[in-house]
Amino acid sequence: MNMNDFNMEEKDIYKLFNDVKIEESEFDPMDEEVTDIEKQKIKKNLKKRIKGQRKFKILKYSSIAAALGFICTIGIGTISPAFAENIPILNSITQKLNDEFGSHGSYAEYSQIVNKPVTSNGITLTINEVIADDSKLVIGYTIKSNKHIENLETFSLSMFLKIDGKRSGSSGSSVGNYTNDYTYVGSEEIHTDLIKNASKKINIALNVDEISNIKGKWNFAFSASKNQLVKNSVVFKPNIKLDFPNSIAKVDKIVFSPIDTSIFVSGNYKDKEKVKKNIEVNHDPSLMDYDYWVAYDDKEVELIPKGIGGGNSDSNTGIFNIEMQYNKLNKIPKYLTIVPCKITPSAGGGVSTDKNGKEAHYAVKSKKPVEISKTIDGVYPMELTQGKMGKITIESIETDKDSTTVKYRVDGKAPYFQAQDLWIKDSSGKEVDYKSYDIRKDDSNPNEFVRQFKKLDSNKKYTIFTDDFSNVEFREDLKFTINLSK
């Protein structure tokens, strides 16, 4: 599989995933099993949208929505084998994988050990650990086989999940990697309303009947407690109302937990018929207008987007709910400042299925930003403009025995947001893979970043790129503040 031929910006992936739609009127109740036909549609949508991603290595999905033809947003790839081979068996898989992608929450501390293996048809699926709070499950797992299994990046536990005996539409994400030809480790985060409505002890069932086209029977039953994570989370309910051009929204609560920071938003569309038509005709994935929020703390330091929240909407009632996620904060600020943004994806599409089972390919509205580039010639500093957003200054590019490290500074409206858009191509136009996705190394210097690439060949010419962010509406005129006081 060519992992580099689908050109979508990392900010597009974040944005599109936050826009994943689950039509509640279509999927409630969800006590019935997901049929084999629906599972095939899920896999087809995932594989069609898995064209690779230079900047993002996380599978993101809306399981039931994908089955029935709604938008399904994907960004996947692989972690370097050197990292993968060093995962200690007894350590938290979830912690290791999320650390690699820059999500430095206290996953290991709040993981509940399961370590249940089930073997069927030569494949052993082990549920290693689980974390739960009031909005999501995080499940760490291992897949081992006596032969190589391809495309495990698209494997999702959510379609096989029951909570307290019930199914529900879910959204979520998964990070993972092959540690060798026969072993895959993954961590999946599943957002569902069944968690919110469950008691402190959650009864979980996973009845997996297929792994990457291999039929089998991998059944699990275990429980998880929300107590510790919920007890050590701080919740604010600011009740802020927002009037956007096409919707009315309300900030219901903000949760500062030991693993991440979440902003929960609900609202309704001003013209639900217009929204419904936009979904049907344009396949617009937006849950609301300006649904990507750049957040700053009381020191004007940008929060790092975790990008794996979720949401649902009902175009019949015009009601939507969104969870926006950011990395864990070491200290709760006095307030947050939010700048709502609208990001038009640089590419995208999918497969829709009508009520008669007929499939149709579609493209979403897109706008490709202008690439800004300079030849790497060893002379620094090197400045790359980013349109109205600001600029990147390359301070150094150094290559050691197994990687190339770019150190750079970002000045502008949203430094972390801007810093994500940095990549390198060789003279043939092939993009150089990232080796690490954790770009902010020093919280005390939030404008300084480090991006690690696979080792550049000293005999080749390379060009470094960013873009002008012309597909981003950065609405400072809609900026608002959330005071964090009880």
Secondary structure in CASP SS format (residue, H / E / C, confidence):
PFRMAT SS
TARGET T0000
AUTHOR 0000-0000-0000
METHOD secondary structure of the structure
MODEL  1
M C 1.00
N C 1.00
M C 1.00
N E 1.00
D C 1.00
F C 1.00
N C 1.00
M C 1.00
E C 1.00
E H 1.00
K H 1.00
D H 1.00
I H 1.00
Y H 1.00
K H 1.00
L H 1.00
F H 1.00
N H 1.00
D C 1.00
V C 1.00
K C 1.00
I C 1.00
E E 1.00
E H 1.00
S H 1.00
E H 1.00
F H 1.00
D C 1.00
P C 1.00
M C 1.00
D C 1.00
E C 1.00
E C 1.00
V C 1.00
T C 1.00
D H 1.00
I H 1.00
E H 1.00
K H 1.00
Q H 1.00
K H 1.00
I H 1.00
K H 1.00
K H 1.00
N H 1.00
L H 1.00
K H 1.00
K H 1.00
R C 1.00
I C 1.00
K C 1.00
G E 1.00
Q C 1.00
R C 1.00
K C 1.00
F C 1.00
K C 1.00
I E 1.00
L E 1.00
K E 1.00
Y E 1.00
S E 1.00
S H 1.00
I H 1.00
A H 1.00
A H 1.00
A H 1.00
L C 1.00
G C 1.00
F C 1.00
I C 1.00
C C 1.00
T C 1.00
I C 1.00
G E 1.00
I C 1.00
G C 1.00
T C 1.00
I C 1.00
S C 1.00
P H 1.00
A H 1.00
F H 1.00
A H 1.00
E H 1.00
N C 1.00
I C 1.00
P C 1.00
I C 1.00
L C 1.00
N C 1.00
S C 1.00
I H 1.00
T H 1.00
Q H 1.00
K H 1.00
L H 1.00
N H 1.00
D H 1.00
E H 1.00
F C 1.00
G C 1.00
S C 1.00
H C 1.00
G C 1.00
S C 1.00
Y H 1.00
A H 1.00
E H 1.00
Y H 1.00
S C 1.00
Q E 1.00
I E 1.00
V E 1.00
N E 1.00
K E 1.00
P E 1.00
V E 1.00
T E 1.00
S E 1.00
N C 1.00
G C 1.00
I E 1.00
T E 1.00
L E 1.00
T E 1.00
I E 1.00
N E 1.00
E E 1.00
V E 1.00
I E 1.00
A E 1.00
D C 1.00
D C 1.00
S C 1.00
K E 1.00
L E 1.00
V E 1.00
I E 1.00
G E 1.00
Y E 1.00
T E 1.00
I E 1.00
K E 1.00
S E 1.00
N C 1.00
K C 1.00
H C 1.00
I C 1.00
E C 1.00
N C 1.00
L H 1.00
E H 1.00
T H 1.00
F C 1.00
S C 1.00
L C 1.00
S H 1.00
M H 1.00
F H 1.00
L E 1.00
K E 1.00
I E 1.00
D C 1.00
G C 1.00
K E 1.00
R C 1.00
S C 1.00
G C 1.00
S C 1.00
S E 1.00
G E 1.00
S E 1.00
S E 1.00
V E 1.00
G E 1.00
N E 1.00
Y E 1.00
T E 1.00
N E 1.00
D C 1.00
Y C 1.00
T E 1.00
Y E 1.00
V E 1.00
G E 1.00
S E 1.00
E E 1.00
E E 1.00
I E 1.00
H E 1.00
T C 1.00
D H 1.00
L H 1.00
I H 1.00
K H 1.00
N H 1.00
A C 1.00
S C 1.00
K C 1.00
K E 1.00
I E 1.00
N E 1.00
I E 1.00
A E 1.00
L E 1.00
N E 1.00
V E 1.00
D E 1.00
E E 1.00
I E 1.00
S C 1.00
N C 1.00
I E 1.00
K E 1.00
G E 1.00
K E 1.00
W E 1.00
N E 1.00
F E 1.00
A E 1.00
F E 1.00
S E 1.00
A E 1.00
S E 1.00
K C 1.00
N H 1.00
Q H 1.00
L H 1.00
V H 1.00
K H 1.00
N C 1.00
S C 1.00
V E 1.00
V E 1.00
F E 1.00
K C 1.00
P C 1.00
N C 1.00
I E 1.00
K E 1.00
L E 1.00
D E 1.00
F C 1.00
P C 1.00
N C 1.00
S E 1.00
I E 1.00
A E 1.00
K E 1.00
V E 1.00
D E 1.00
K E 1.00
I E 1.00
V E 1.00
F E 1.00
S C 1.00
P C 1.00
I C 1.00
D E 1.00
T E 1.00
S E 1.00
I E 1.00
F E 1.00
V E 1.00
S E 1.00
G E 1.00
N E 1.00
Y E 1.00
K C 1.00
D C 1.00
K H 1.00
E H 1.00
K H 1.00
V H 1.00
K H 1.00
K H 1.00
N H 1.00
I H 1.00
E H 1.00
V H 1.00
N H 1.00
H C 1.00
D C 1.00
P C 1.00
S C 1.00
L C 1.00
M C 1.00
D C 1.00
Y C 1.00
D C 1.00
Y E 1.00
W E 1.00
V E 1.00
A E 1.00
Y E 1.00
D C 1.00
D C 1.00
K C 1.00
E C 1.00
V C 1.00
E E 1.00
L C 1.00
I C 1.00
P E 1.00
K C 1.00
G C 1.00
I C 1.00
G C 1.00
G E 1.00
G E 1.00
N E 1.00
S E 1.00
D E 1.00
S C 1.00
N C 1.00
T C 1.00
G C 1.00
I E 1.00
F E 1.00
N E 1.00
I E 1.00
E E 1.00
M E 1.00
Q E 1.00
Y E 1.00
N E 1.00
K C 1.00
L C 1.00
N C 1.00
K C 1.00
I C 1.00
P C 1.00
K C 1.00
Y E 1.00
L E 1.00
T E 1.00
I E 1.00
V E 1.00
P E 1.00
C E 1.00
K E 1.00
I E 1.00
T C 1.00
P C 1.00
S C 1.00
A C 1.00
G C 1.00
G E 1.00
G E 1.00
V E 1.00
S E 1.00
T E 1.00
D C 1.00
K C 1.00
N C 1.00
G C 1.00
K C 1.00
E E 1.00
A E 1.00
H E 1.00
Y E 1.00
A E 1.00
V C 1.00
K C 1.00
S C 1.00
K C 1.00
K C 1.00
P C 1.00
V C 1.00
E E 1.00
I E 1.00
S E 1.00
K E 1.00
T E 1.00
I C 1.00
D C 1.00
G C 1.00
V C 1.00
Y C 1.00
P C 1.00
M E 1.00
E E 1.00
L E 1.00
T E 1.00
Q C 1.00
G H 1.00
K H 1.00
M H 1.00
G E 1.00
K E 1.00
I E 1.00
T E 1.00
I E 1.00
E E 1.00
S E 1.00
I E 1.00
E E 1.00
T E 1.00
D C 1.00
K C 1.00
D C 1.00
S E 1.00
T E 1.00
T E 1.00
V E 1.00
K E 1.00
Y E 1.00
R E 1.00
V E 1.00
D E 1.00
G E 1.00
K C 1.00
A C 1.00
P H 1.00
Y H 1.00
F H 1.00
Q H 1.00
A H 1.00
Q C 1.00
D C 1.00
L C 1.00
W E 1.00
I E 1.00
K E 1.00
D E 1.00
S C 1.00
S C 1.00
G C 1.00
K C 1.00
E E 1.00
V C 1.00
D C 1.00
Y E 1.00
K C 1.00
S C 1.00
Y C 1.00
D C 1.00
I C 1.00
R C 1.00
K C 1.00
D C 1.00
D C 1.00
S C 1.00
N C 1.00
P C 1.00
N C 1.00
E E 1.00
F E 1.00
V E 1.00
R E 1.00
Q E 1.00
F E 1.00
K E 1.00
K C 1.00
L C 1.00
D C 1.00
S C 1.00
N C 1.00
K C 1.00
K C 1.00
Y E 1.00
T E 1.00
I E 1.00
F E 1.00
T E 1.00
D E 1.00
D C 1.00
F C 1.00
S C 1.00
N C 1.00
V E 1.00
E E 1.00
F E 1.00
R C 1.00
E H 1.00
D H 1.00
L H 1.00
K C 1.00
F E 1.00
T E 1.00
I E 1.00
N E 1.00
L C 1.00
S C 1.00
K C 1.00
END
